[in-house]
Amino acid sequence: MAIVRPFRAVRPAKDYADKVISLPYDVMNREEAAKMAEGNPYSFLHICRSEIDLPHVENPYSETVYEKARINIDDFLINEILFREEEPLLYIYKQEMDGRSQVGIVGCVSIDEYLNNTIKKHEFTRVEKELDRINHFDRCNTNTEPVFLTYRDDKRLRMLIEGWMNGHMPEYEFKTEDGIGHALWPITDQNVIGTLTALFDEIDSLYIADGHHRSASAVKVGQKRREAHPGYTGEEEFNYFMAVIFPDVDLRIFDYNRVVKDLNGLSREEFLQKVAEKFLVEPVGNSPYRPKEKHHFGMYLKDQWYKLTAKAEIVCDEDVIKCLDVSILQDNLLQPILGINDPRTDKRIDFVGGIRGLGELEGRVAQDMNVAFALYPVSISDLLAVSDKDMVMPPKSTWFEPKLGSGLFMHEL
C-alpha cells in the first residue's frame, strides 16, 4: 500500500505565485541564488536559500541562516504573500516542457513507509547534505520543498486526475523564464480526495525519482519529533512529508554526462589504444555525437568526437547495476584507464546534466578538462528495477527535467 494523504498547504496567494516560484535549493550555489532572486523580494529563494539575505554570514549552514528562513516564512505570511489553506487538500501539479507534460498529485507520504521501503530509493545520501535540510526543516517547522516521487502508471488514477483537470480551472497557470509551464489545481471535493487516497492505497510502492536528501532529512526530522513526543498517535503532521507523485510514463530522464581533467599520464594515442580494448572506437568528426541507444557513448577528445560501442564481453545482462551504461563506463574506462576509483570523491571528474547540451561538454574540455563522455539516458524501467532489488545506482546516474518548482506549496509539521 502507498499512503498518500491531504494536508493544509502553505502556498502563495494567486497574484504572487509566478513571483514566488523558484528552482530547487540544490541546483545552484549561493552566488547564483542571489543573482536569481535579485530585484524579487517574493522569490522563494529567500526561504530555501536564506543565506542570500545574510551577506555578512560566510557559513551557509549557520544557525543564523536557518533562523532567517523561519523569519522569512513568517514575513511572507504576515504580508499575505503566502497563506494557509483552510482544510487538508490534495493538489494536481502539471508541468510542461518542450511540448511534453507531467501531471502529478501533491500530497503527504508516510515516514514509516520510507523506513519500511514501501517508498523505494536508488541513491546513497551524504550526511552533511542531510544535516543541512534537517536543520532547515526543523527550524522552519516545515517541509519547505517536496520530494519527487513516481509510481507505475495506473489508468484509474489517470482518469480521475484528468477528469478533475478538465472540469476545473487551475488556481495557478504560468510560465517561468526558463520556458517551463506550471499549473496547480486544488482538489476541493472530499469524495474525490477519498477516492484518490484509496487508489494509491492499492499501489504497491512509490519510488524516489529525485530528492533523496530531502526525503531522508524529512524522515529524520519526523523521528526527532517522535522522540520529543513519545505519546504521538501517528496522525501528527511530523509523521508525514510532502511529495509530488508522478506516473512513470510521464517522466523524462536526461543523460548525466562526465568530464575528466586529464588522461592519467597517458598520451592521446595510448589512451585511445586502451579504450579500444573494451570499446569499438569510431571517429565521427567535430560535430557532437549523441548516443542513440544503450551501450553506446560519445567521447570528445582534443576537438574530435568519437562513437564508443561497448564490446559484447563487457555487457552483463544479468546484473541490473553492471549493465547500466554509467557502470560500463566506470568499470571499463574511468576506473581502469583514467584512475577514477571513486567518482563521489575524486576531484578529477565532474558531472554535467544533459539539459545543458553537448556543447557544454565541448566548453568544459576547452576550459578546464581533457576528455568528455556523453551517455545514453537511464530508463525509468531501469530505475524501478534497481529500486525493486533494494540496490543503489552509481552516483550521478539520473537527471530529471523539468525540476519541480519550489514555493508553490509547503507542509507545516
ZIBELVEN-V266538 format. One line per field, one symbol per residue. psi: psi as a letter, one per 20 degrees, with the letter a starting at -180 (. if undefined). burial: 1 if it has 9 or more other ideal C-beta (glycine too) atoms within 8 Angstrom, else 0. Layout:
psi=???
burial=???
//
This chain:
psi=qoppqrqnqprqqgiigihgqrrqhjjragghghghipjniipihigiliiijmhiohoijqhhghhhggghggghghjkhqrpqhqprrqpppqppliqqpprppaqrphhhghjkhoqrjqqrpghhghghghggghikpohqrqorrrppohgggggghggghiqqqgqorqrhjjpppqpopoiohggghgghhghhipgqqpogqkhggggggghgghghghimikqiiiqhijqqqqpoqqhiiqpprqorqqphrkkjqrgggghghhihiqpoopjajppoppirqjqqqppoljpqqppppqhijooiiohghiqhhgggghiggghgiknhnihipiiqrpophhirhhhggghhhgjrhqqppqpqqqhhgghggghjkrpqqqlhqopqqqppqiiqqoq.
burial=01111111111110011011110110010100110110000111111111110100100001001111110110011000111110001111111010001111111111101100011111101000111111111111011111111110110011011101100001010001000111111010000110111011101011111111111111111111110000010001111111111111011011111111101001010111011101101000000110100011111110011111111001100001111111111111111011010010010110111100010111011000101111111101011111100010110011111011111111111
//
